[in-house]
């Protein structure tokens, strides 16, 4: 049922912009029409409006996001003091860990990176950046975010999520995933390996809310690195100390 308070045209414009998530670029209007489900005429009007307002740039027959889109994200980051309070902490502990550390929040049925730090000599990079999104069920970030909530919140969230197979080792059993989320809540961290990307493993710890949203700190490395107990313990210790610094 449509909410009578919604501005449908505005919502449609946001759906057009969402087509460019996950790094998509150089989309034609026909491709935007296919991704949104809007007819060609509606798509053309929306794209031209977004172009006139400076959010899209058209080159030949393709559309790209324009730099103006960053002003909205920048407003969110500035209002929550990411530059002064969060980024220096991530930089400090990424340097100590000699790897990457990211801060993620839940965005509906996915997690989104809102801050990240990695040194240039990091041993492995999986290509994540601010704005990268991850599914909730097969990732340490997602499971730790779900573990933030009450039992009722977890049950509601899980009822609306359908497992998707990303690798041969993705856990497709919702009951099993629920058990792993409960374990993460009890032990204070989530660890997932090979379920989202073969050869990759992630560790995530909670840090409490930033703004109005629960958040977690996480790192991703090769499975082989975290197979070593000393490396796993070191990563978990760094994340926990970084979380304490942010809470303080």
PyMOL commands that set and color helices and strands:
alter all, ss='L'
color gray80, all
select helices_A, chain A and resi 8-18+21-23+29-36+40-52+69-79+82-97+140-148+151-159+174-187+223-226+229-247
alter helices_A, ss='H'
color red, helices_A
select strands_A, chain A and resi 56-59+62-65+100-107+110-118+133-135+190-193+200-210+213-222
alter strands_A, ss='S'
color yellow, strands_A
deselect
rebuild
show_as cartoon
